[in-house]
Amino acid sequence: METSGKGKKVWAAVALSLVPGLSLLYIGRWKKTIALFVIDAGIILTLVLSSSYLAKLIALNIYFFTALAPLIESYQVARYGRNTIDSDSRWYVAVLLLTTGFNALPLLWQSGAFSRRAKIAWSVAVPVLAGLFVLFLARYWNEAEALLRTVLNG
């Protein structure tokens, strides 16, 4: 059973949110923590192992979208004892599915806001959208990478 987190130190919740999921563990939301740690692993591997500026930029965007909601939720729970953003809501899970792709599938299947049919539909749609994104990147990767290198290296 997840705890409310009321009485936790706000500064600790905010600081721990630099690693998506860690702040949720601090406030007692361990189920969400596990799902977000899967996302964290993919982001960290990309940032450490990739030499591509474009891959790192994509990973940092995923990090931003992944970290934002847990930061807000952890802050609100630590400060007020409740969260006004429903991170199990359809819009939240859909935004994560569209921005982080496969990494958000565990959150989808944990969410009570979706029917089984909707979960299956999203589980099919995410790979299709990811495939289209990969095709787009395959076509324009070199141009985007060259542009980023020029901008970042001066």
C-alpha positions in Angstrom: 0.0 0.0 0.0 1.3 3.4 -0.9 1.7 6.0 1.8 0.7 9.6 1.5 4.1 11.1 2.0 2.7 13.9 4.3 5.4 15.2 6.6 8.3 14.5 4.3 10.8 17.3 3.7 9.9 19.3 0.6 13.6 20.1 -0.2 14.5 16.4 -0.1 11.6 15.4 -2.4 12.6 18.1 -4.9 16.3 17.2 -4.8 15.6 13.5 -5.2 13.4 14.2 -8.2 16.5 14.8 -10.2 16.4 11.1 -10.7 12.8 10.4 -12.0 11.3 8.0 -9.6 13.6 8.5 -6.6 11.5 11.2 -5.2 8.4 9.0 -5.6 10.1 6.3 -3.6 10.9 8.9 -0.9 7.2 9.8 -0.6 6.1 6.1 -0.6 4.9 5.6 -4.2 7.1 2.5 -4.9 5.0 1.1 -7.8 5.6 4.2 -9.8 9.2 4.2 -8.8 9.8 0.8 -10.4 8.3 1.9 -13.7 10.2 5.2 -13.7 13.5 3.4 -13.0 13.0 1.4 -16.2 12.8 4.7 -18.1 15.8 6.0 -16.1 17.9 3.1 -17.2 17.3 3.7 -20.9 18.1 7.4 -20.5 21.3 6.8 -18.6 22.5 4.1 -21.1 21.9 6.5 -24.0 23.7 9.4 -22.4 26.7 7.3 -21.4 27.1 5.0 -24.4 26.1 7.3 -27.3 28.5 9.6 -29.0 25.7 11.2 -31.0 24.6 14.7 -30.1 21.1 13.9 -31.6 20.7 10.7 -29.5 21.7 12.7 -26.4 19.3 15.5 -27.2 16.4 12.9 -27.7 17.4 11.3 -24.3 17.4 14.7 -22.6 13.9 15.5 -23.9 12.7 12.1 -22.6 14.3 12.9 -19.3 12.6 16.2 -19.1 9.1 14.8 -19.8 9.8 11.9 -17.5 11.1 14.0 -14.6 8.6 16.8 -14.7 5.5 15.1 -13.4 7.2 13.1 -10.6 8.9 16.4 -9.4 5.5 18.1 -9.2 3.8 15.1 -7.6 6.6 14.7 -5.0 6.6 18.3 -4.1 2.8 18.5 -3.7 2.7 15.3 -1.6 5.6 16.3 0.6 4.2 19.8 1.0 0.4 19.3 1.2 0.0 15.6 1.7 -1.8 15.1 -1.6 -1.2 15.5 -5.3 -3.5 17.6 -7.5 -2.1 16.1 -10.7 -3.4 12.6 -11.3 -0.4 10.8 -12.7 -2.7 7.8 -13.4 -4.9 9.9 -15.6 -5.3 9.3 -19.2 -3.7 12.6 -20.3 -0.6 12.1 -18.2 0.0 8.5 -19.4 -0.8 9.4 -23.0 1.7 12.3 -22.9 4.4 9.9 -21.5 3.5 7.3 -24.2 3.9 9.9 -26.9 7.1 11.4 -25.6 8.9 8.4 -24.1 7.4 5.5 -26.1 8.1 2.0 -25.0 9.4 3.3 -21.6 6.0 4.4 -20.6 4.2 1.0 -21.3 4.7 -0.1 -17.6 2.9 3.0 -16.5 0.1 2.3 -19.0 -0.4 -1.2 -17.7 -0.4 0.0 -14.0 -2.9 2.8 -14.7 -6.5 2.2 -13.7 -7.7 4.9 -16.1 -7.5 2.7 -19.2 -9.6 -0.3 -20.1 -7.9 -3.5 -21.2 -8.9 -2.8 -24.8 -7.3 0.7 -24.6 -4.1 -0.7 -23.1 -3.8 -3.2 -25.9 -4.5 -0.4 -28.5 -1.8 1.8 -27.0 0.6 -1.1 -26.8 0.1 -1.6 -30.5 0.1 2.1 -31.4 3.3 2.9 -29.5 5.5 0.6 -31.6 3.9 1.8 -34.8 4.6 5.4 -33.9 8.1 4.5 -32.7 8.7 2.8 -36.1 7.6 5.9 -38.0 9.9 8.0 -35.7 12.8 5.7 -36.5 12.1 5.9 -40.2 12.1 9.7 -40.0 15.3 9.7 -38.0 16.9 7.2 -40.5 16.1 9.6 -43.3 17.2 12.9 -41.6 19.7 11.7 -38.9 22.9 12.8 -40.7 21.5 16.3 -41.5 20.2 16.7 -37.9 23.5 15.4 -36.4 25.6 17.8 -38.6 23.4 20.7 -37.7 23.7 20.0 -33.9 27.5 19.5 -34.2 27.8 22.9 -36.0 25.6 24.7 -33.4 27.2 23.1 -30.4 30.8 23.3 -31.6 30.5 26.8 -32.9 
